[in-house]
Amino acid sequence: MSWRTTRASAQTGEPTRHVAIIDLGSNSWRLVVFSYGSDGWWKRTDELYESVRIAEGMGDTGELQEPAIARGLETLAVFERFCRASHLADDDVHAVATSAIRDAVNRQEFLDRAREVSSFQIEVLSAEAEAHYGYVAAINTSTLTDGLILDIGGGSLQLIEVAGRQEQNLASFPLGAVRMTERFLSDSGPARKRDLQKLRAHVKDSLSVVPWLGQRGGRLLATGGAVRNLAAAAGHAALGPSGGIDLGVQGYVVTHETLQELVTQLASLPADERSEVDGIKPGRADIILAAAVTLETVLEIGGLAGIEATEAGLRDGLFLARTLLGEEQPLFPNVREAAVHNLAIQYESDLVHTEHVARLALQMHDSLAQADLFTPEPGEAELLWAAGMLHDVGMTISYDDHHKHSRYLIVSAELPGFDPRERALIAQMTRYHRKGAPKLGQWSKLARDGDEEMLDRCAVILRLAEHLERGRDQSVSQASLRTNGDGVALHLHAAGDITLPRWSVERYGDDEAFEKVFHRPLVIG
């Protein structure tokens, strides 16, 4: 049994499957291992990364340079050794090359030499295929329905128009961060104003052939290492430290104004000092400014308010389309539901129990709203549902304090479809599903008006739902809360003996917290 096998897979009696995606990008090369099971879970379980810079020095000649080729061949040999050590079958290893290798005049020479040092069958993706798999990665990690998807790498930039979650028009441009840096910002000192102007003018001229960029409006969802670094930098600047737990950049929106401020800050620094900006990695310090200026120009042309970052990339798109979902329709019907179920299965949640807790919680939430005891915030019910589904994931660590363990796992894991604020709220709802006075804590800077009140009521409702399902037997089939004079009466429909749930609510339901939140006492009907 592989060490990557999860207990969730072990419980089904079926082996965990593994596939490796090798992404030979213009800047960085990655080997990512995805593990998945027949019961619908998947996750990334290993990764090798090397900043190969295969596009370095291509310039006007269009040739891959010997130092870059040597770095690439050495990296391929390492990747080959890893695959052999990991017992990955040849059919489960997919190697793809993108912009730099695709455009190189000596592409075939490189591919021939690559075959001498590895057994990989390197597939050179067309610009259209590269854009497609970037779309698959992005659309399956966001609630985006209509708008634009952008993928920026070291060699190229892809734009995809999206309508009804389906890809429409697409376009690819040689506007990658390595290429733009070498052409316009190659000096190691602070950037000169005229060089920045030349870069902006070049990007505008290149994108002028895309009429739908300025017409689309809506959201811009972006992927790529530069996007993740810029989102991390924006998050650090806006939020500061988060108590030692990083919520990541999945779903984080970098506004146009914030991106302009980052461009100004990065341009004022020598290239080797740009990694001193929190969130910018040393391996991208010299090329991050070109990427930031390019992205800023896209926002300007499109009249867009900001960039929504996603952690996913080309390799995720390849895995989803070619392995997990299939090429014909590589879309999760509901991104949030898929993400929540995936996490719940990985951490061995009792799905029958957690689904019922979530159902009871939503029933009580809806009945309280219908009684005009509160006005739900946008998306509130969906966050409560997610908290109900994930409230017990911490039990994979220990029953004791499992509410605290659940919070940690939720904020530490990727939960595609939810932004950092939403993930923090879900985590805090689970944190207080047993006891305690709910509070946002270190994530208060993420909060919007009304979030504290939402957390208070959802935590109390989730607490009640958990007590009603105390026997894990679904004996309470329905629950509602209705005003009754000065109080709120809990009405239950029984599918079995409800002695245990009534006792649990009466003994541990925390009617004091209920009255504090809803300003009426709880009455057991």
C-alpha positions in Angstrom: 0.0 0.0 0.0 1.4 3.4 -1.0 2.1 5.9 1.8 -0.1 8.3 -0.2 -3.1 6.0 0.5 -5.7 7.8 2.7 -7.7 6.1 5.3 -10.8 7.1 3.3 -9.6 5.0 0.4 -8.5 2.2 2.7 -12.1 2.0 4.1 -13.5 1.3 0.7 -11.1 -1.6 0.2 -10.1 -0.2 -3.2 -6.5 1.0 -3.9 -5.7 4.7 -4.1 -4.8 5.7 -7.7 -2.0 8.1 -8.5 -1.2 10.2 -11.6 1.7 12.6 -12.2 1.5 15.7 -14.3 4.7 17.2 -15.4 4.3 20.9 -16.5 7.3 22.2 -18.4 6.5 25.9 -18.3 8.5 28.8 -19.7 9.6 29.8 -16.2 9.1 27.0 -13.7 8.8 23.2 -14.1 6.7 21.1 -11.8 6.0 17.5 -11.3 2.7 17.1 -9.3 1.2 13.9 -8.0 -2.5 13.7 -7.7 -4.1 10.9 -5.7 -7.8 10.0 -6.0 -10.3 7.3 -5.1 -13.4 5.7 -6.6 -15.6 7.3 -4.0 -15.0 10.8 -5.3 -12.1 12.3 -3.4 -8.9 13.7 -4.8 -5.9 15.7 -3.6 -2.4 16.7 -4.5 0.0 14.5 -2.6 3.4 15.4 -3.8 5.2 18.1 -5.8 8.7 18.8 -7.2 9.5 22.3 -8.4 12.4 23.8 -10.2 12.8 27.3 -11.6 14.3 26.2 -14.9 13.7 29.4 -16.9 13.7 27.5 -20.2 12.7 30.7 -22.0 15.7 32.7 -20.7 17.7 34.3 -23.5 15.4 33.2 -26.4 14.9 36.8 -27.4 14.6 37.6 -31.1 16.3 34.4 -32.2 13.6 32.2 -30.9 16.2 29.6 -29.8 16.3 27.7 -26.5 19.8 28.6 -25.1 22.2 25.9 -24.1 22.4 26.9 -20.4 18.6 26.8 -20.2 18.5 23.4 -22.0 21.1 22.0 -19.6 19.0 23.1 -16.6 16.0 21.5 -18.2 17.7 18.1 -19.0 19.1 17.9 -15.4 15.6 18.6 -14.1 14.0 15.9 -16.3 16.5 13.4 -15.0 15.5 14.2 -11.4 11.8 13.9 -12.4 12.5 10.6 -14.0 14.2 9.3 -10.9 11.3 10.4 -8.7 8.7 8.6 -10.9 10.7 5.4 -10.7 11.2 5.7 -6.9 7.4 6.3 -6.6 6.6 3.3 -8.8 4.5 5.4 -11.1 3.6 3.5 -14.3 4.4 5.2 -17.6 0.8 5.5 -18.5 0.2 7.5 -15.3 2.8 10.1 -16.0 1.8 12.9 -18.4 4.4 15.4 -19.4 3.4 18.6 -21.3 5.4 21.6 -22.6 4.0 25.1 -23.2 4.8 28.4 -24.8 8.6 28.6 -24.8 9.2 25.0 -26.0 6.3 25.3 -28.4 7.6 28.4 -30.0 11.3 27.5 -30.1 12.9 27.0 -33.5 15.1 24.3 -32.0 12.1 22.6 -30.3 12.7 19.2 -31.9 16.4 19.2 -30.9 15.4 19.8 -27.3 12.7 17.0 -27.4 15.3 14.6 -28.9 17.8 15.3 -26.1 15.0 15.1 -23.5 14.3 11.5 -24.7 17.9 10.6 -24.0 17.7 11.5 -20.3 14.1 10.4 -19.6 11.4 8.0 -20.8 8.8 10.8 -20.8 6.7 11.3 -23.9 6.6 15.1 -23.9 3.4 16.5 -25.4 3.8 20.0 -26.7 0.5 21.7 -26.1 -0.9 24.1 -28.7 -1.8 27.6 -27.6 -5.5 26.6 -27.7 -5.0 23.4 -25.6 -3.0 25.4 -23.1 -5.8 27.9 -22.8 -8.4 25.1 -22.5 -6.7 23.4 -19.6 -6.1 26.7 -17.9 -9.9 27.3 -18.2 -10.7 23.8 -16.8 -8.5 24.5 -13.8 -9.9 27.9 -13.1 -13.6 27.2 -13.7 -13.5 24.2 -11.3 -12.2 26.3 -8.5 -14.5 29.3 -8.7 -18.2 30.2 -8.8 -17.6 32.2 -12.0 -20.4 31.9 -14.5 -19.8 34.7 -16.9 -16.6 36.7 -17.3 -13.0 36.2 -18.2 -10.2 33.7 -17.3 -6.6 34.7 -17.6 -3.6 32.5 -17.4 -0.1 34.1 -17.3 3.1 32.2 -17.3 6.7 32.9 -18.2 6.2 32.8 -21.9 2.6 33.5 -22.7 -0.7 34.9 -21.6 -4.0 33.3 -22.4 -7.5 34.9 -22.2 -10.7 32.9 -22.3 -14.2 34.3 -22.5 -16.7 32.5 -20.3 -20.5 32.4 -20.6 -22.7 30.1 -18.6 -19.5 28.4 -17.3 -18.6 27.4 -20.9 -15.5 28.5 -22.7 -16.2 30.8 -25.7 -13.5 32.8 -27.4 -9.9 32.4 -26.5 -6.7 34.1 -27.4 -3.0 33.5 -26.7 -0.2 36.1 -26.7 3.6 36.0 -26.1 3.2 38.3 -23.1 4.7 36.0 -20.4 6.6 37.4 -17.5 10.1 36.1 -18.6 9.7 37.4 -22.1 8.4 40.9 -21.0 11.1 41.2 -18.4 13.9 40.5 -20.9 12.4 42.8 -23.5 11.4 45.8 -21.4 12.7 45.5 -17.8 16.0 43.7 -18.0 17.9 46.3 -15.9 18.6 45.1 -12.3 17.9 48.4 -10.7 14.5 50.2 -10.0 12.4 50.3 -13.1 12.5 53.4 -15.3 9.3 55.2 -16.0 9.8 55.1 -19.8 10.4 51.3 -19.7 7.2 50.8 -17.9 5.4 53.0 -20.4 6.9 51.0 -23.3 5.7 47.7 -21.7 2.2 49.0 -21.1 2.0 50.3 -24.7 3.2 46.9 -26.0 0.5 45.0 -24.0 -2.2 47.4 -25.2 -1.1 47.0 -28.8 -1.0 43.2 -28.5 -4.5 43.0 -26.9 -6.1 45.4 -29.3 -7.1 42.5 -31.5 -9.4 41.1 -28.8 -12.6 43.2 -29.1 -14.4 41.1 -26.5 -11.9 42.0 -23.7 -13.3 45.5 -23.4 -16.9 44.4 -23.9 -17.2 41.5 -21.4 -17.1 43.1 -18.0 -17.9 41.0 -15.0 -15.2 39.0 -13.1 -11.7 38.2 -14.1 -10.4 34.9 -12.7 -6.7 34.5 -13.0 -4.2 31.7 -12.6 -0.4 31.4 -12.7 2.5 31.7 -10.2 2.7 35.5 -10.7 -1.0 35.9 -9.9 -0.6 33.8 -6.7 2.4 35.9 -5.6 0.7 39.2 -6.2 -2.4 38.0 -4.4 -0.3 36.9 -1.5 1.4 40.3 -1.4 -1.9 42.1 -1.5 -3.3 39.9 1.3 -0.2 40.5 3.5 -0.5 44.3 3.0 -4.2 44.4 3.7 -4.5 41.8 6.5 -1.1 41.4 8.1 -0.3 38.2 10.0 -3.2 35.9 10.7 -2.3 34.2 13.9 0.1 31.8 12.2 -2.5 30.2 10.0 -2.4 31.3 6.4 -5.7 31.2 4.6 -4.0 31.2 1.2 -5.0 33.1 -1.9 -7.8 30.9 -3.3 -10.6 33.3 -4.2 -8.7 36.4 -3.0 -9.5 39.5 -5.1 -6.7 41.9 -5.9 -8.4 45.2 -6.7 -7.2 47.5 -9.6 -6.2 50.1 -7.0 -4.2 47.6 -5.0 -2.5 46.2 -8.1 -1.5 49.8 -9.0 0.0 50.3 -5.6 2.0 47.0 -5.9 3.3 48.1 -9.3 4.5 51.4 -7.8 6.1 49.6 -4.8 7.8 46.9 -6.9 9.0 49.4 -9.5 10.8 51.4 -6.9 12.9 48.5 -5.8 15.9 46.8 -7.5 15.0 43.4 -8.9 16.8 41.5 -6.2 15.0 43.3 -3.4 11.5 42.7 -4.7 11.3 39.4 -2.8 11.5 41.5 0.4 7.8 42.4 -0.3 5.8 39.9 1.7 4.3 37.3 -0.6 6.8 37.6 -3.4 9.0 34.6 -3.7 12.7 35.0 -4.5 12.4 32.8 -7.6 10.0 35.4 -9.1 11.5 38.6 -7.8 13.1 39.6 -11.1 10.0 38.9 -13.3 7.1 39.8 -11.0 7.0 43.5 -12.0 6.5 42.7 -15.7 3.7 40.3 -14.8 2.1 43.0 -12.5 2.2 45.7 -15.2 0.8 43.3 -17.8 -2.1 42.4 -15.5 -2.7 46.0 -14.5 -3.0 46.8 -18.2 -5.5 44.0 -18.8 -7.7 45.5 -16.0 -7.4 48.9 -17.6 -8.4 47.7 -21.1 -11.2 45.5 -19.8 -12.6 48.1 -17.4 -12.4 45.4 -14.7 -12.5 46.0 -11.0 -9.9 43.4 -10.0 -8.4 40.0 -10.3 -9.7 36.9 -8.5 -6.8 34.5 -7.8 -7.0 30.8 -7.9 -4.5 28.3 -6.6 -5.1 25.9 -9.5 -3.0 25.8 -12.7 -2.5 24.0 -15.9 -1.5 20.8 -14.2 -4.8 20.8 -12.2 -6.7 21.3 -15.5 -5.0 18.4 -17.1 -5.7 16.1 -14.1 -9.4 17.1 -14.0 -10.0 16.8 -17.7 -7.9 13.7 -18.5 -8.3 11.7 -15.3 -11.0 12.7 -12.9 -13.8 14.2 -14.9 -13.2 13.4 -18.6 -12.6 15.6 -21.6 -16.3 15.6 -22.8 -17.6 17.7 -19.9 -14.8 18.5 -17.5 -16.9 20.5 -15.1 -18.1 19.9 -11.6 -21.9 20.6 -11.5 -21.4 22.6 -8.4 -17.8 23.6 -7.4 -18.6 24.3 -3.8 -20.5 21.1 -3.2 -17.6 19.1 -4.9 -15.0 20.8 -2.7 -16.9 20.3 0.5 -17.7 16.6 -0.2 -14.0 16.1 -1.2 -12.7 17.4 2.1 -15.3 15.5 4.1 -14.4 12.2 2.5 -10.7 12.8 2.9 -11.1 13.3 6.6 -13.5 10.3 7.1 -16.6 12.2 8.0 -19.7 10.2 8.7 -21.5 11.6 5.6 -24.9 10.3 6.6 -24.6 12.1 9.9 -23.1 15.3 8.6 -25.5 15.6 5.7 -28.4 15.3 8.2 -26.9 17.8 10.5 -26.5 20.2 7.6 -30.1 19.5 6.5 -31.5 20.2 10.0 -29.5 23.3 10.3 -30.8 24.7 7.1 -34.4 23.9 8.0 -34.1 25.8 11.3 -32.2 28.6 9.6 -35.0 29.0 7.0 -37.8 28.9 9.6 -36.1 31.6 11.7 -35.7 33.8 8.6 -39.3 33.3 7.6 -40.3 34.3 11.1 -38.5 37.6 10.5 -36.2 37.1 13.4 -33.2 38.0 11.2 -32.4 38.8 7.5 -29.8 36.4 6.1 -26.6 37.8 4.6 -26.0 36.9 0.9 -24.7 33.4 0.7 -25.3 32.7 4.4 -27.2 29.5 4.0 -24.5 28.0 1.8 -21.8 28.8 4.4 -24.0 27.2 7.1 -24.4 24.1 5.0 -20.7 23.8 4.4 -20.1 24.1 8.2 -22.6 21.4 8.9 -20.9 19.1 6.4 -17.4 19.7 7.8 -18.1 20.2 11.5 -16.7 16.7 12.4 -13.6 16.6 10.1 -11.4 17.3 13.2 -12.3 13.9 14.6 -9.7 12.4 12.2 -7.2 13.9 14.7 -8.9 13.4 18.0 -12.4 13.4 19.4 -11.2 15.7 22.2 -11.4 19.3 21.0 -12.4 18.1 17.6 -14.2 21.4 17.0 -10.9 23.1 17.2 -9.2 20.6 15.0 -12.0 21.0 12.4 -11.3 24.7 12.3 -7.6 24.2 11.7 -8.2 21.6 8.9 -10.7 23.9 7.1 -8.5 26.9 7.1 -5.4 24.9 6.2 -7.0 22.9 3.3 -7.9 24.3 -0.1 -11.7 24.7 -0.4 -12.2 25.8 -4.0 -15.2 28.0 -4.6 -14.9 29.8 -1.3 -12.8 32.9 -0.8 -10.7 33.4 2.4 -13.4 35.3 4.2 -15.9 32.6 3.5 -13.5 29.9 4.5 -12.8 31.7 7.8 -16.5 32.0 8.6 -17.1 28.3 7.9 -14.1 27.4 10.1 -15.4 29.6 12.9 -18.9 28.1 12.7 -17.4 24.6 13.1 -15.1 25.9 15.9 -18.2 26.9 18.0 -20.6 24.1 17.1 -20.1 22.6 20.6 -19.6 25.4 23.0 -18.2 28.9 23.6 -19.1 32.4 22.5 -18.4 32.7 18.8 -15.9 35.3 17.6 -14.0 36.0 14.4 -10.7 36.2 16.2 -7.6 36.8 14.1 -9.7 37.0 10.9 -11.8 40.0 11.9 -9.9 42.1 9.2 -11.6 39.9 6.6 -15.1 40.5 7.9 -17.8 42.6 6.3 -20.6 44.3 8.1 -23.0 41.7 9.5 -20.5 38.9 9.6 -20.2 38.8 13.4 -24.0 38.5 13.8 -24.1 35.8 11.0 -21.4 33.8 12.9 -23.3 34.1 16.1 -26.6 32.8 14.8 -25.1 30.1 12.5 -23.0 28.7 15.3 -26.0 28.5 17.6 -28.2 26.9 14.9 -25.4 24.4 14.0 -25.1 23.6 17.7 -28.8 22.8 17.9 -28.7 20.6 14.8 -25.8 18.6 16.2 -27.8 17.9 19.4 -30.8 16.9 17.4 -28.6 14.3 15.6 -26.8 13.2 18.8 -27.6 9.5 18.2 -26.4 9.7 14.6 -29.6 7.8 13.6 -31.6 10.5 11.9 -34.4 10.0 14.4 -35.4 13.7 13.9 -36.5 14.0 10.3 -37.4 17.7 10.3 -36.9 20.6 12.7 -38.3 24.1 12.6 -38.2 27.1 14.9 -41.4 29.2 15.2 -42.3 32.2 17.3 -44.5 31.4 20.3 -45.5 34.4 22.3 -42.3 35.9 23.6 -40.3 32.7 22.9 -39.2 30.5 20.0 -40.6 27.0 19.9 -38.6 24.1 18.5 -40.9 21.7 16.6 -39.6 18.3 15.7 -40.9 15.6 13.3 -39.8 12.2 14.4 -38.6 9.3 12.3 -37.8 7.3 15.4 -37.4 7.6 19.1 -36.4 11.2 19.9 -35.7 10.7 23.6 -31.9 11.2 23.1 -32.1 14.4 20.9 -34.6 16.0 23.3 -32.4 15.2 26.2 -29.3 16.5 24.4 -31.0 19.8 23.5 -32.5 20.3 26.9 -29.2 19.5 28.6 -26.6 21.0 26.3 -28.5 23.1 23.7 -27.3 26.3 25.3 -30.6 28.2 25.5 -28.7 31.1 27.0 -26.7 31.6 23.8 -29.9 31.2 21.7 -31.7 33.9 23.7 -28.6 36.2 23.4 -28.6 35.9 19.6 -32.3 35.9 18.8 -33.5 37.9 21.9 -36.1 35.3 22.7 -35.9 32.2 24.9 -35.9 28.7 23.3 -38.9 26.5 24.1 -38.9 22.8 23.3 -42.1 22.0 21.5 
